[in-house]
Amino acid sequence: MNASLTDVFEAPHRATIEAFRRFVTEELEPLWYECGERTAEHVPQDIKRHVRRRSSELGFYGGEFAAHLGGRDLPLTAVAALRHAAGSSGCPLALFTLPGPEGPTPLLAHGTEEQQQRYLAPLVRAEKTRSLGLTEPGAGSDTFRLATRARRVGGDWVLNGHKIYLSNLDVVDILLVFASTTERGGPDGSAVFIVETDNSGLVVKQSFRAMYGEPLYEVLLDDVRLPCDAVLGGPEQAHLAVGHGMLTLPRGRVLTSADCNGLAEYALRLGIEHARTRRAFGRAIGTFQHVQEHLVASSTELQASKLLTLACTHQFDQQGEMLPESAAKAKITATGTLSRTVDRALQTLGGRAYMQGHPLEFLYRYARMMPIVGGTTEIQKVIAAHALGLGSSPAPAPASGPGDAESTSQLLQEATG
Ligand SMILES: Cc1cc2nc3c(=O)[nH]c(=O)nc-3n(C[C@H](O)[C@H](O)[C@H](O)COP(=O)(O)OP(=O)(O)OC[C@H]3O[C@@H](n4cnc5c(N)ncnc54)[C@H](O)[C@@H]3O)c2cc1C
């Protein structure tokens, strides 16, 4: 009998998963020790770049993209299993082995052939990085209230607007900007623009430090002038790019779920190891039922979450699509499981895990972003409720297209890659 229920899904990808684990243990763990006394939130950019490039050479980073773009056409289940393995390894450098908000995005696969070769292929090969400019001070979950506007001026586009919470902006080569191209906005009246970050119209207004340590940026787009072919999909197809991109977004949501499940497995392992060895009142603390409750509850939730995530990816691999509400439920489940598992593990370790620099202290802060990015938990619930025939779209944008609630939250997936 299989040791684990998830083997049903993972077995066909065992060799890829094992090769990835060897990469982490044989190359990344020694590199991490060479880095000296660092915490996960202070990994230098050159080390992150090296990890991405090496992972790309080995076919992991960007492995899900097509071979002509430098990928390996990996099935989604294999990608989810790799993301899980990265999180569960506990090696901080493993967090950079697979594309994050700086990496290749399926959104760019809706670009013209030339855009794909010029922008997507170097992202897949980890030679370039990108950020995404979707969120605005007045448009978060309610994305299609975009105030950023793109206008045709002569043969060019000129963008004006205001974006906030952009990841990695200080180190990336391109920024994908969502802007409305018409007064009414909405999915059909918006487009995605590829902006090189040395464009003089891009002005950093301020930066924030996210709870997990990385900076996020607020930028003004002040007459950002772009050639007409800087619009994703090209001038003729520009109005379709946002809609096409949205169709791919449940896929991103389940990959976030896989990240969460992997990190939860690591946190659980720390809790179990400690419960077996730490003694109090003459016994290992793991013999106390209150401590067992923390670990058994986490283990149960994690198994359910992992199965749900992999069932979604398996369905996608078999049928080429997955139900948006399934992906939403996977994200609700995985992000909640991660938060609760880290919290319980921290409680199991007591004071030592509350100290700055402890892996669980970092994870506690890192995990907190997951129910916000990629479409908040509440927005995932809106999608799930909608599928049950309950509830209506949240405050639709004026005269926008169908399915605002779902469209909005799907787009948000892109905000974090
Ligand atoms: C670490 C991090 C990195 C990020 N990186 C990027 C990036 O690279 N690029 C980018 O563009 N953005 C980025 N973001 C922004 C992120 O996508 C937004 O924070 C997110 O979409 C939520 O928007 P908001 O913060 O404006 O919250 P709001 O939309 O204002 O929501 C506030 C609260 O109201 C709830 N709410 C809103 N609408 C509904 C509804 N209809 N029903 C029920 N509840 C609702 C929300 O769930 C939330 O709890 C990042 C954010 C973080 C935290």
The ligand as an SDF file (V2000), in Angstrom:
LIG
                    3D

 53 58  0  0  0  0  0  0  0  0999 V2000
    3.0720   41.0110    0.3820 C   0  0  0  0  0  0  0  0  0  0  0  0
    2.2170   41.6300   -0.6690 C   0  0  0  0  0  0  0  0  0  0  0  0
    2.6970   41.6960   -1.9690 C   0  0  0  0  0  0  0  0  0  0  0  0
    1.9170   42.3050   -2.9680 C   0  0  0  0  0  0  0  0  0  0  0  0
    2.4220   42.3980   -4.2320 N   0  0  0  0  0  0  0  0  0  0  0  0
    1.7040   43.0430   -5.1780 C   0  0  0  0  0  0  0  0  0  0  0  0
    2.2480   43.2370   -6.4930 C   0  0  0  0  0  0  0  0  0  0  0  0
    3.3660   42.8200   -6.7980 O   0  0  0  0  0  0  0  0  0  0  0  0
    1.4910   43.8890   -7.4150 N   0  0  0  0  0  0  0  0  0  0  0  0
    0.2460   44.3690   -7.1340 C   0  0  0  0  0  0  0  0  0  0  0  0
   -0.3750   44.9250   -8.0300 O   0  0  0  0  0  0  0  0  0  0  0  0
   -0.2920   44.2080   -5.8820 N   0  0  0  0  0  0  0  0  0  0  0  0
    0.4090   43.5740   -4.9190 C   0  0  0  0  0  0  0  0  0  0  0  0
   -0.1170   43.4190   -3.6480 N   0  0  0  0  0  0  0  0  0  0  0  0
   -1.4320   43.9550   -3.3580 C   0  0  0  0  0  0  0  0  0  0  0  0
   -2.4680   42.8890   -3.1260 C   0  0  0  0  0  0  0  0  0  0  0  0
   -2.8060   42.2590   -4.3410 O   0  0  0  0  0  0  0  0  0  0  0  0
   -3.6780   43.5450   -2.4390 C   0  0  0  0  0  0  0  0  0  0  0  0
   -3.2830   43.8950   -1.1360 O   0  0  0  0  0  0  0  0  0  0  0  0
   -4.8800   42.6360   -2.4000 C   0  0  0  0  0  0  0  0  0  0  0  0
   -5.3660   42.4550   -3.6900 O   0  0  0  0  0  0  0  0  0  0  0  0
   -6.0210   43.1960   -1.5330 C   0  0  0  0  0  0  0  0  0  0  0  0
   -6.3120   44.4980   -1.9000 O   0  0  0  0  0  0  0  0  0  0  0  0
   -6.3500   45.6360   -0.7510 P   0  0  0  0  0  0  0  0  0  0  0  0
   -5.1230   45.4790    0.0660 O   0  0  0  0  0  0  0  0  0  0  0  0
   -6.5650   46.9370   -1.4220 O   0  0  0  0  0  0  0  0  0  0  0  0
   -7.5650   45.2720    0.1610 O   0  0  0  0  0  0  0  0  0  0  0  0
   -9.1240   45.6430   -0.1150 P   0  0  0  0  0  0  0  0  0  0  0  0
   -9.5100   45.2170   -1.4790 O   0  0  0  0  0  0  0  0  0  0  0  0
   -9.3320   47.0530    0.2590 O   0  0  0  0  0  0  0  0  0  0  0  0
   -9.8270   44.6850    0.9240 O   0  0  0  0  0  0  0  0  0  0  0  0
   -9.8810   44.9790    2.3310 C   0  0  0  0  0  0  0  0  0  0  0  0
  -10.7030   43.8740    2.9900 C   0  0  0  0  0  0  0  0  0  0  0  0
  -12.0430   43.8810    2.4440 O   0  0  0  0  0  0  0  0  0  0  0  0
  -12.3540   42.5900    1.9630 C   0  0  0  0  0  0  0  0  0  0  0  0
  -13.2390   42.6850    0.7930 N   0  0  0  0  0  0  0  0  0  0  0  0
  -13.0980   43.4480   -0.3080 C   0  0  0  0  0  0  0  0  0  0  0  0
  -14.0650   43.1990   -1.1780 N   0  0  0  0  0  0  0  0  0  0  0  0
  -14.8550   42.2410   -0.6400 C   0  0  0  0  0  0  0  0  0  0  0  0
  -16.0320   41.5480   -1.0480 C   0  0  0  0  0  0  0  0  0  0  0  0
  -16.5950   41.7680   -2.2280 N   0  0  0  0  0  0  0  0  0  0  0  0
  -16.5530   40.6290   -0.2180 N   0  0  0  0  0  0  0  0  0  0  0  0
  -15.9710   40.3660    0.9800 C   0  0  0  0  0  0  0  0  0  0  0  0
  -14.8790   40.9830    1.4270 N   0  0  0  0  0  0  0  0  0  0  0  0
  -14.3180   41.9040    0.6270 C   0  0  0  0  0  0  0  0  0  0  0  0
  -11.0200   41.9860    1.5930 C   0  0  0  0  0  0  0  0  0  0  0  0
  -11.0930   40.5680    1.5080 O   0  0  0  0  0  0  0  0  0  0  0  0
  -10.1460   42.4850    2.7230 C   0  0  0  0  0  0  0  0  0  0  0  0
  -10.3290   41.6760    3.8470 O   0  0  0  0  0  0  0  0  0  0  0  0
    0.6480   42.8330   -2.6390 C   0  0  0  0  0  0  0  0  0  0  0  0
    0.1780   42.7520   -1.3180 C   0  0  0  0  0  0  0  0  0  0  0  0
    0.9500   42.1830   -0.3460 C   0  0  0  0  0  0  0  0  0  0  0  0
    0.4160   42.1180    1.0650 C   0  0  0  0  0  0  0  0  0  0  0  0
  1  2  1  0
  2  3  1  0
  2 52  2  0
  3  4  2  0
  4  5  1  0
  4 50  1  0
  5  6  2  0
  6  7  1  0
  6 13  1  0
  7  8  2  0
  7  9  1  0
  9 10  1  0
 10 11  2  0
 10 12  1  0
 12 13  2  0
 13 14  1  0
 14 15  1  0
 14 50  1  0
 15 16  1  0
 16 17  1  0
 16 18  1  0
 18 19  1  0
 18 20  1  0
 20 21  1  0
 20 22  1  0
 22 23  1  0
 23 24  1  0
 24 25  2  0
 24 26  1  0
 24 27  1  0
 27 28  1  0
 28 29  2  0
 28 30  1  0
 28 31  1  0
 31 32  1  0
 32 33  1  0
 33 34  1  0
 33 48  1  0
 34 35  1  0
 35 36  1  0
 35 46  1  0
 36 37  1  0
 36 45  1  0
 37 38  2  0
 38 39  1  0
 39 40  1  0
 39 45  2  0
 40 41  1  0
 40 42  2  0
 42 43  1  0
 43 44  2  0
 44 45  1  0
 46 47  1  0
 46 48  1  0
 48 49  1  0
 50 51  2  0
 51 52  1  0
 52 53  1  0
M  END
$$$$
